[in-house]
Amino acid sequence: GKTDKEKAQNVIGEIINRAKERCMFLDPYFGAGDLLYAYILKNTSLPIQIISSSAFLKDKISGDSRITHADRLYAGLTEFQKKFPYQKIECRVLKGRDKSPLHDRYIVIDNSAYLLGSSFNEFGSRATTLTKAPAPELLIQKAIDWWSNDDESIPLEEYINSKKVNDESKNSVGIGAKIFQPFIDIYKRLFIKK
């Protein structure tokens, strides 16, 4: 028979395959492992929209790694696009370095929303719930606002590129300061009176 995790994945598969207009995954901890659900969607003409968070994606995969969750998710999305070039899939990153404005996990399908009590990758491995939201309009509107407002979220690729630019500029400032330090020391000795 099927494991509980496989049964849980089938339940989510049934829900997302009802989608005709909209398929959104909102999870502040959405990572590469959660892309499994993108592979389950059968309607390749329907764009898949994923909202994750900077608070999670900025972290390194493991302590000694230079690879972040954002890097791994981007690699997973790239691999997905190679396998399904006609399926549009996008991820946006909610701003907020330390705390995501999104706490719970949701699946938005057309005009319905489902609240998931655990992370997508844990669904089926522990006791949890999947509940259809009784009045989803405000939640769906908030998801659309997050998706379409550059002040609240940015595309994953842009997020990764901005991180690289910041890292490189930190390094170049460090190098620049080291190069000029002897001149700064001489300047201080000659021109600054104690």
PyMOL commands that set and color helices and strands:
alter all, ss='L'
color gray80, all
select helices_A, chain A and resi 4-16+32-40+54-57+69-83+137-148+156-191
alter helices_A, ss='H'
color red, helices_A
select strands_A, chain A and resi 23-26+48-53+89-94+105-109+112-116+130-132+153-155
alter strands_A, ss='S'
color yellow, strands_A
deselect
rebuild
show_as cartoon
